[in-house]
Amino acid sequence: MGQTFAEKILAEKAGLAKTVPGQIVEISPDIALSHDNTAAIRGIFEKMGGVKVFNPKVHAIILDHATPAPTTEHAENHRIVREFVQEQGVEHFFDVGRGVCHQVLVEEGLALPGEVVLGSDSHTTHAGVMGAFGAGIGRSEMASIWALGELWLRVPESLKIIVHGKLSPSVTAKDLALHIIGELGSDGGLYMSVEWHGEAIEALDLSQQAVLPNITAEMGAKNSYIPPDQKVFSFLKDRSNRQYEPVYPDPDASYTKIVEYDASTIVPVIACPHTVDNVKPLSEIAGLHIDQAFLGTCTNGRLEDLGAAAAVLKGRRIAPGTRMIVIPASSEVYLDALRAGYIETFVAAGAMVQSPGCGPCMGNHMGIPAVGEVIISSANRNFQGRMGTRESEVYLASPEVVAASAVAGAIIHPRYLQEGRG
């Protein structure tokens, strides 16, 4: 019997011939990711008796959750992180303004096929777009990696998602992801290794593919993986300084569950308050007034996302009484968007463009809603209070729908703008 991706890669990292779901293995991650919470992890590490990290070359530390610092407390937190980085000789440190940690990790060639990325952030599953095993862990677990260089993991059961055919032109990977989460539920992949297969997945560009492992965290997945192909290898050609060996599931691997979808049946959808699995067809929500539109985050803040939104906004204006915030996922994306003219389009339309980072997705700053306001967002979470105000409502959608809704002042699909209805 063959092995799934998770069973195979964890066996390799643990020096075993094979593993089975439920088995406990000890591994050393290739990359240990942390962000602003590095300061808190440092405190745990020192309480454990830690003085020097096991291997400073393994760590990637990226300030992104509250950048630039909105309060003195956050500024102090950043100071502590910078001090720690200098003391420990951490090579892979990216300060304020570089971007969201998951996007930066990929751009810097630090999430590689066949490697294990463990991060103190639940959306570390994002690394699966590169064919890596990316998993979120707790702060105490990260402190243990700092001290010992290894951690034990339970081998997850595996869920295989196969998407046949081709998505229609009006449907995006975000719609596909939300549709599947709506069907399987927010616990549909609880502590599972989710694998994405099928010609519809293979046809997506890397930017669209990245949406899938990122948002699979909202199904409770331990990791989420797309088999790496030439798109990945070409992307990494001038970015990675390390050799890597892709890992693929065996054809005869056994899965706990297999679900299949016909891409042609997927329609534009919206995740409604206050859970990501509260998914409805956009047609049922169309016309709902919005106060703020937010484009960005590690889910949908890449160049292609900004380009899709800019195409909708070109020659149009944000509706009176509606605000739009645009935050590129990284400084690389920001610069490329400047060169492409997207930033000019956003500003001309009346949108605000802000420095790369998480921004209001975490509810820290740069766009916290008022009481009773309605937000449409390209992010990955919409639970009550996620954007900083419990008495507000967050709807999740694709970048195109976020942009069109900003123009209409209400939730709408861009095709209706093109038909002159908004």
C-alpha positions as CSV (number, residue, x, y, z in Angstrom):
1,M,0.0,0.0,0.0
2,G,1.3,3.4,-1.0
3,Q,1.5,6.5,1.2
4,T,-0.2,9.9,1.1
5,F,1.9,13.1,0.9
6,A,1.8,13.6,4.7
7,E,2.7,10.0,5.5
8,K,5.5,10.0,3.0
9,I,7.2,13.3,3.9
10,L,6.9,12.8,7.7
11,A,8.4,9.3,7.3
12,E,11.3,10.8,5.4
13,K,11.9,13.6,7.9
14,A,11.7,11.1,10.8
15,G,14.1,8.6,9.1
16,L,11.4,5.9,8.9
17,A,10.5,3.6,6.0
18,K,6.8,4.6,6.4
19,T,4.3,6.1,8.8
20,V,0.6,5.6,9.4
21,P,-2.1,8.1,10.6
22,G,-2.0,8.6,14.3
23,Q,1.7,7.7,14.6
24,I,3.9,10.1,16.6
25,V,7.1,11.1,14.9
26,E,9.9,13.4,15.9
27,I,11.2,15.7,13.2
28,S,13.4,18.7,12.7
29,P,11.7,21.4,10.5
30,D,13.5,22.9,7.6
31,I,12.0,26.3,8.5
32,A,10.5,27.6,11.8
33,L,8.4,30.6,11.1
34,S,7.3,33.3,13.6
35,H,6.1,36.9,13.3
36,D,5.2,39.6,15.8
37,N,4.5,36.8,18.4
38,T,8.3,36.1,18.5
39,A,8.5,38.4,21.5
40,A,6.0,36.2,23.4
41,I,7.8,33.0,22.3
42,R,11.1,34.5,23.5
43,G,9.5,34.8,27.0
44,I,8.5,31.1,26.9
45,F,11.9,30.1,25.6
46,E,13.7,31.9,28.4
47,K,11.4,30.4,31.0
48,M,12.4,27.0,29.7
49,G,16.0,27.9,30.4
50,G,16.8,28.7,26.8
51,V,19.7,30.9,26.0
52,K,20.8,30.3,22.4
53,V,18.5,28.9,19.7
54,F,19.4,25.4,18.4
55,N,20.0,26.6,14.8
56,P,19.6,30.3,13.9
57,K,19.6,29.4,10.1
58,V,16.3,27.5,10.5
59,H,14.4,30.5,11.7
60,A,12.4,32.9,9.6
61,I,11.0,35.9,11.6
62,I,8.8,38.4,9.8
63,L,7.1,41.4,11.4
64,D,3.7,41.8,9.8
65,H,0.7,41.6,12.1
66,A,0.8,45.1,13.5
67,T,3.1,47.0,11.1
68,P,3.9,49.9,11.2
69,A,3.3,49.7,15.0
70,P,-0.1,51.2,15.9
71,T,0.7,51.6,19.6
72,T,3.6,51.9,22.0
73,E,3.0,48.4,23.1
74,H,3.3,47.1,19.6
75,A,6.4,49.2,19.1
76,E,8.0,47.7,22.2
77,N,7.1,44.3,21.0
78,H,8.9,44.9,17.7
79,R,11.9,46.3,19.6
80,I,12.2,43.1,21.6
81,V,12.0,41.0,18.4
82,R,14.7,43.0,16.7
83,E,16.9,42.6,19.8
84,F,16.3,38.9,19.9
85,V,17.2,38.5,16.2
86,Q,20.5,40.4,16.7
87,E,21.4,38.4,19.8
88,Q,20.6,35.1,18.1
89,G,22.1,35.8,14.7
90,V,18.9,34.9,12.9
91,E,19.6,35.4,9.2
92,H,16.1,35.3,7.8
93,F,14.6,38.4,9.4
94,F,12.2,40.7,7.6
95,D,11.3,43.9,9.3
96,V,8.2,46.1,9.0
97,G,7.1,46.7,5.5
98,R,8.3,43.6,3.8
99,G,4.9,42.0,3.9
100,V,2.7,39.2,5.2
101,C,4.8,36.3,6.5
102,H,3.3,33.5,4.4
103,Q,3.7,35.5,1.1
104,V,7.3,36.6,2.1
105,L,8.3,33.0,2.9
106,V,7.3,32.0,-0.6
107,E,8.9,35.0,-2.3
108,E,12.2,34.5,-0.5
109,G,12.4,30.8,-1.5
110,L,12.2,29.6,2.1
111,A,9.1,27.3,1.6
112,L,10.4,24.6,-0.7
113,P,9.0,21.4,-2.2
114,G,9.5,18.3,0.0
115,E,10.4,20.4,3.1
116,V,8.6,20.9,6.4
117,V,7.6,24.4,7.5
118,L,6.3,24.8,11.0
119,G,5.0,28.2,12.0
120,S,3.4,29.9,15.0
121,D,0.5,31.0,12.8
122,S,-2.4,28.9,11.7
123,H,-2.1,29.9,8.0
124,T,1.3,28.3,7.7
125,T,-0.6,25.8,5.6
126,H,0.0,28.4,2.9
127,A,3.4,26.8,2.3
128,G,1.6,23.9,0.6
129,V,1.4,25.9,-2.6
130,M,5.1,25.2,-3.0
131,G,4.7,21.5,-2.3
132,A,5.9,21.8,1.3
133,F,4.3,20.4,4.5
134,G,3.3,23.6,6.2
135,A,1.6,23.4,9.6
136,G,0.7,25.8,12.3
137,I,1.9,25.1,15.8
138,G,1.6,26.8,19.3
139,R,4.0,29.3,20.8
140,S,5.3,26.7,23.4
141,E,5.9,24.3,20.6
142,M,7.9,26.9,18.7
143,A,9.9,27.7,21.9
144,S,10.7,23.9,22.0
145,I,12.0,24.0,18.5
146,W,14.2,27.0,19.3
147,A,15.6,25.0,22.3
148,L,15.9,21.5,20.8
149,G,15.7,21.9,17.1
150,E,12.9,19.3,16.8
151,L,9.3,18.6,17.7
152,W,7.0,15.6,17.7
153,L,4.0,15.6,15.4
154,R,1.0,13.2,15.0
155,V,0.8,11.9,11.5
156,P,-2.5,13.3,10.2
157,E,-5.2,11.4,8.3
158,S,-5.5,12.5,4.7
159,L,-8.3,14.1,2.7
160,K,-8.1,14.1,-1.1
161,I,-10.0,16.8,-3.0
162,I,-10.2,16.3,-6.7
163,V,-11.6,19.1,-8.9
164,H,-12.4,18.1,-12.5
165,G,-12.9,20.2,-15.5
166,K,-12.4,24.0,-15.6
167,L,-13.7,26.9,-13.6
168,S,-15.9,29.3,-15.6
169,P,-14.4,32.8,-16.4
170,S,-16.5,34.5,-13.6
171,V,-15.3,32.0,-10.9
172,T,-12.1,32.2,-9.0
173,A,-10.1,29.9,-6.7
174,K,-11.6,31.9,-3.8
175,D,-15.1,30.9,-4.9
176,L,-13.9,27.3,-5.2
177,A,-12.3,27.3,-1.8
178,L,-15.3,28.9,-0.1
179,H,-17.7,26.5,-1.9
180,I,-15.8,23.5,-0.6
181,I,-15.6,24.9,3.0
182,G,-19.3,25.6,2.8
183,E,-20.0,22.0,1.9
184,L,-17.5,20.2,4.2
185,G,-17.8,22.7,7.1
186,S,-15.3,24.5,9.3
187,D,-14.3,21.2,10.8
188,G,-14.3,19.3,7.6
189,G,-10.6,18.8,7.5
190,L,-9.8,18.8,11.3
191,Y,-6.2,17.8,11.8
192,M,-6.1,16.3,8.3
193,S,-3.6,16.6,5.5
194,V,-5.6,18.1,2.6
195,E,-4.4,17.3,-0.9
196,W,-5.6,19.2,-4.0
197,H,-5.7,17.3,-7.2
198,G,-7.4,17.4,-10.6
199,E,-7.1,19.3,-13.9
200,A,-8.9,22.3,-12.6
201,I,-6.3,22.7,-9.9
202,E,-3.4,22.2,-12.3
203,A,-4.8,24.9,-14.6
204,L,-4.7,27.6,-11.9
205,D,-1.8,30.0,-11.8
206,L,0.4,30.0,-8.7
207,S,-1.4,33.1,-7.3
208,Q,-4.8,31.4,-7.5
209,Q,-3.4,28.1,-6.3
210,A,-2.0,29.8,-3.2
211,V,-5.6,30.6,-2.1
212,L,-6.4,26.9,-1.6
213,P,-3.8,25.8,1.0
214,N,-4.1,29.2,2.7
215,I,-7.8,29.1,3.4
216,T,-7.8,25.3,4.1
217,A,-6.8,26.3,7.6
218,E,-10.4,27.4,8.0
219,M,-11.4,23.7,7.6
220,G,-9.1,22.9,10.6
221,A,-6.5,21.3,8.3
222,K,-3.1,20.4,9.8
223,N,-1.5,21.0,6.4
224,S,-2.7,21.5,2.8
225,Y,-0.7,20.5,-0.3
226,I,-0.7,20.9,-4.1
227,P,1.6,18.6,-6.0
228,P,4.4,20.9,-7.3
229,D,4.9,21.2,-11.1
230,Q,6.9,23.2,-13.5
231,K,5.2,26.5,-12.4
232,V,6.6,26.0,-9.0
233,F,10.1,25.0,-10.2
234,S,10.3,28.0,-12.5
235,F,9.1,30.4,-9.8
236,L,11.8,29.1,-7.4
237,K,14.7,29.0,-10.0
238,D,16.2,32.4,-9.0
239,R,14.8,32.5,-5.4
240,S,16.0,29.4,-3.6
241,N,19.5,28.9,-2.3
242,R,18.9,25.4,-1.1
243,Q,18.6,22.1,-3.0
244,Y,15.2,20.4,-2.6
245,E,13.5,17.2,-3.6
246,P,9.8,17.2,-4.2
247,V,7.6,14.6,-2.5
248,Y,4.5,13.2,-4.2
249,P,1.8,10.9,-2.8
250,D,1.9,7.4,-4.2
251,P,-0.8,6.5,-6.8
252,D,-2.1,3.7,-4.6
253,A,-2.2,5.7,-1.4
254,S,-5.2,5.2,0.9
255,Y,-7.2,8.3,2.0
256,T,-9.5,8.7,4.9
257,K,-11.8,10.6,2.6
258,I,-12.0,11.5,-1.1
259,V,-14.3,14.2,-2.4
260,E,-14.7,15.2,-6.0
261,Y,-16.1,18.3,-7.7
262,D,-17.0,19.4,-11.2
263,A,-15.4,22.9,-11.6
264,S,-18.1,23.9,-14.1
265,T,-20.8,23.7,-11.4
266,I,-19.1,26.2,-9.1
267,V,-20.6,29.7,-9.0
268,P,-19.4,33.0,-7.4
269,V,-20.1,32.7,-3.6
270,I,-19.9,34.8,-0.5
271,A,-19.0,33.7,3.1
272,C,-21.5,35.4,5.3
273,P,-21.1,36.4,9.0
274,H,-19.9,35.1,11.3
275,T,-18.4,31.8,10.1
276,V,-16.3,30.9,7.0
277,D,-18.6,28.0,6.2
278,N,-21.7,30.1,6.1
279,V,-21.4,30.2,2.4
280,K,-24.2,31.4,0.0
281,P,-24.3,32.1,-3.8
282,L,-23.4,35.7,-4.4
283,S,-26.8,36.0,-6.2
284,E,-28.6,35.6,-2.9
285,I,-26.6,38.4,-1.2
286,A,-26.3,40.8,-4.1
287,G,-27.5,44.3,-3.2
288,L,-26.5,44.3,0.4
289,H,-25.1,47.7,1.4
290,I,-21.4,47.8,2.4
291,D,-19.5,50.5,4.3
292,Q,-15.9,49.2,3.6
293,A,-14.1,47.0,1.1
294,F,-10.8,45.5,2.0
295,L,-8.4,44.0,-0.6
296,G,-5.3,42.3,0.6
297,T,-4.0,39.6,3.1
298,C,-2.0,36.4,2.5
299,T,-5.1,34.9,0.9
300,N,-5.7,37.5,-1.9
301,G,-3.1,40.3,-1.8
302,R,-0.8,39.1,-4.6
303,L,-0.1,41.0,-7.9
304,E,-2.7,39.0,-9.8
305,D,-5.4,39.8,-7.2
306,L,-4.5,43.5,-7.4
307,G,-4.6,43.4,-11.1
308,A,-8.0,41.7,-11.2
309,A,-9.4,44.4,-8.9
310,A,-7.7,47.2,-10.8
311,A,-9.3,46.0,-14.0
312,V,-12.7,46.4,-12.3
313,L,-11.9,49.8,-10.9
314,K,-10.3,51.3,-14.1
315,G,-12.2,54.4,-15.0
316,R,-14.6,54.1,-12.1
317,R,-15.0,55.6,-8.6
318,I,-15.6,54.2,-5.2
319,A,-19.3,54.8,-4.3
320,P,-20.0,57.8,-2.0
321,G,-20.3,56.6,1.6
322,T,-18.1,53.6,0.9
323,R,-14.4,53.2,1.7
324,M,-11.9,50.9,0.1
325,I,-8.5,49.8,1.6
326,V,-5.9,48.1,-0.5
327,I,-2.8,46.4,1.1
328,P,-0.4,44.5,-1.1
329,A,0.7,41.3,0.5
330,S,4.4,42.2,0.2
331,S,6.8,44.9,-0.9
332,E,7.6,42.9,-4.0
333,V,3.9,42.9,-4.9
334,Y,3.7,46.6,-4.1
335,L,6.6,47.5,-6.5
336,D,5.2,45.3,-9.2
337,A,1.8,46.8,-8.8
338,L,3.3,50.3,-9.1
339,R,5.1,49.4,-12.3
340,A,1.8,47.9,-13.7
341,G,-0.1,51.0,-12.9
342,Y,-2.5,49.3,-10.5
343,I,-1.7,51.6,-7.6
344,E,-2.5,54.7,-9.7
345,T,-5.8,53.1,-10.6
346,F,-6.7,52.4,-7.0
347,V,-5.9,56.0,-5.9
348,A,-7.7,57.5,-8.9
349,A,-10.8,55.5,-7.9
350,G,-10.7,56.8,-4.4
351,A,-9.2,53.8,-2.6
352,M,-6.5,54.0,0.1
353,V,-3.3,52.1,-0.5
354,Q,-1.3,51.1,2.6
355,S,2.0,49.5,3.5
356,P,2.4,45.7,3.1
357,G,1.3,43.7,6.1
358,C,-1.8,42.1,7.7
359,G,-3.5,45.4,8.4
360,P,-7.2,45.3,9.5
361,C,-7.4,41.5,8.9
362,M,-6.2,41.1,12.5
363,G,-8.2,44.0,13.8
364,N,-5.1,45.8,14.9
365,H,-5.3,49.0,12.8
366,M,-5.5,50.4,9.3
367,G,-9.2,50.0,8.8
368,I,-11.1,48.9,11.9
369,P,-14.8,49.2,11.2
370,A,-17.3,51.2,13.3
371,V,-20.1,49.6,15.2
372,G,-22.8,48.3,12.9
373,E,-20.7,48.6,9.7
374,V,-20.6,46.0,7.0
375,I,-17.3,45.0,5.3
376,I,-16.5,42.9,2.3
377,S,-13.1,41.5,2.4
378,S,-10.7,39.3,0.4
379,A,-9.3,37.8,3.7
380,N,-9.8,34.3,5.1
381,R,-11.7,34.9,8.3
382,N,-14.9,36.6,9.3
383,F,-15.7,35.5,12.8
384,Q,-17.2,38.1,15.1
385,G,-14.6,40.7,16.1
386,R,-12.0,39.5,13.6
387,M,-11.5,42.9,12.2
388,G,-11.5,44.6,15.6
389,T,-15.2,45.3,16.2
390,R,-17.6,42.7,17.4
391,E,-20.6,44.7,16.4
392,S,-19.7,44.7,12.7
393,E,-20.2,42.1,9.9
394,V,-17.5,40.7,7.6
395,Y,-18.3,39.1,4.3
396,L,-15.6,37.2,2.4
397,A,-15.3,37.3,-1.4
398,S,-12.9,37.3,-4.3
399,P,-10.8,40.4,-5.2
400,E,-13.0,41.1,-8.2
401,V,-16.2,41.1,-6.2
402,V,-14.6,43.2,-3.5
403,A,-13.6,45.8,-6.1
404,A,-17.0,45.8,-7.8
405,S,-18.8,46.1,-4.5
406,A,-16.7,49.1,-3.6
407,V,-17.9,50.8,-6.8
408,A,-21.5,49.9,-6.3
409,G,-21.6,50.5,-2.5
410,A,-23.3,47.1,-2.3
411,I,-22.3,43.5,-2.8
412,I,-22.3,42.8,-6.5
413,H,-20.4,40.8,-9.1
414,P,-18.3,42.7,-11.6
415,R,-20.2,41.4,-14.6
416,Y,-23.2,43.5,-13.6
417,L,-20.9,46.6,-13.6
418,Q,-19.9,45.7,-17.1
419,E,-23.5,45.4,-18.2
420,G,-24.1,48.9,-16.9
421,R,-26.1,48.0,-13.9
422,G,-23.8,49.6,-11.3
